[in-house]
Amino acid sequence: MTIGGWITFSLSVGAFTALFVWCIYMVITAKKNPDDKMVGFSDINSEMDMKIEREDTRVR
């Protein structure tokens, strides 16, 4: 590989690695809001069911 190829390769790998490390750092150091609630699939489905039931009652 030529010198230009090695430079391009190094810059590409270095930029990707830096972005990956920055993303991991941001996730690990993120401050959690105690008011936030984790939502699972059952919560989402029950909210959707309640919305459908409300729309059904309006139609009738």
C-alpha positions in Angstrom: 0.0 0.0 0.0 1.2 3.5 -0.8 1.9 6.2 1.8 -1.4 7.9 0.8 -3.3 4.7 1.4 -1.8 4.3 4.8 -2.6 7.9 5.7 -6.2 7.5 4.5 -6.5 4.2 6.4 -5.1 5.7 9.6 -7.4 8.8 9.5 -10.4 6.6 8.8 -9.7 4.1 11.6 -8.7 6.9 14.0 -11.9 8.9 13.3 -14.1 5.9 13.7 -12.4 4.9 16.9 -12.6 8.5 18.3 -16.4 8.6 17.5 -17.0 5.2 19.1 -15.1 6.1 22.3 -16.9 9.5 22.5 -20.3 7.8 22.2 -19.5 5.2 24.9 -18.2 8.0 27.1 -21.4 10.0 26.6 -23.6 7.0 27.5 -21.6 6.0 30.6 -21.5 9.6 32.0 -25.1 10.6 31.2 -27.0 12.0 34.1 -30.2 10.2 34.9 -33.3 12.0 35.7 -35.0 10.3 38.6 -38.4 11.3 37.1 -37.8 9.3 34.0 -39.6 6.0 33.8 -38.4 2.9 31.9 -41.1 1.7 29.5 -41.4 -1.9 28.5 -43.5 -3.5 25.8 -46.3 -4.3 28.1 -46.6 -0.6 29.1 -46.6 0.5 25.5 -49.2 -2.1 24.5 -51.5 -1.2 27.4 -51.3 2.5 26.5 -52.1 1.7 22.9 -55.1 -0.5 24.0 -56.4 2.3 26.2 -56.1 4.7 23.3 -58.0 2.3 21.0 -60.7 1.9 23.6 -61.1 5.6 24.0 -61.4 6.0 20.2 -64.0 3.2 20.1 -66.1 4.9 22.8 -66.1 8.1 20.8 -67.3 6.4 17.6 -70.3 4.8 19.4 
